[in-house]
Amino acid sequence: MLVDSHTHLLMLDVPPEEAVREAAEAGVGALVNIGTGVEDSREGARLASRMPNVYSAAGIHPHNAGEHSTAALETLAELAAGPEVVALGEVGLDYYRDRWPREVQRTLFEEVVSLADSLRMPLVIHSREAFDDTMDVLKAARGPVVLHCFEGGEHEIREASERGYYLGLAGNVTYKNSETARHLHLIDPERLLVETDAPYLSPQPVRGRPNAPKNVIHTARFVAGRLGVREEELAALTARNARDVFRLPLEL
């Protein structure tokens, strides 16, 4: 069984129910839907509460950093109290798009890290062209950290590994110029996750089409091949890691 550890069911061009059904048919037994804003997180929690094997995270993406307020953080805390919400995120820094001033992004990020510590919740991190600053903020994190859509090289992998962070590999690891793909052997197997980030970052075999949770099988197959392990072994390993970091009630 595979777990898509990072997907956006509310952004797909098909109903969530259809996407989850197709994923299950492909061998994806559980999914973690990720929030990108207050309303998106609220709807994601509702979705997870009514769909078996779907869990959710509540967060504010750095693209939406303007939503940051005391009320917004209180809402995230309220959502995190529900059993269907298994993490806070995604949150972090994005210096590629820079849609909000960096100090605004960082203030939000720091406050969600503090909130996660107080609630003892895992963090799902978005970091694009901001690795050093991201790692600086995360010095304050006391709980599990997932670096989603990880695309670093040897230096970044070693630093993340030293801190015990989980690394989520999405479809972009299958692209021919992926620096991460060249250093997969350096990743601690016990901290490896696979994800889609659907509807974004379709893996190479379906590149050019909107991504979907079912396509995590392509990323998992690629990673297994590069590591020289059986696909079933990689699936079991990453599913167990997802269960552990998000405390999912899965029987594996």
Buried (B, 14 or more C-beta within 10 A) or exposed (E): BBBBBBBBBBBBEBEBEEBBEBBBEBBBBBBBBBBBBBEBBBBBBBBBBEBEBBBBBBBBBBBBBBBBEEEBBEBBBEBBEBEBBBBBBBBBBBBEEBBBEBEBBBBBBBBBBBBBBEBEBBBBBBBBEBBEBBBEBBEEBEBBBBBBBBBBBEEBBEBBBEEEBBBBBBBBBBBEEBEBBEBBEBBBEEBBBBBBBBBBBBBBBBBEEBBBBBBBBBBBBBBBBBBEBEBEEBBBBBBBBBBBBBBBEBEB
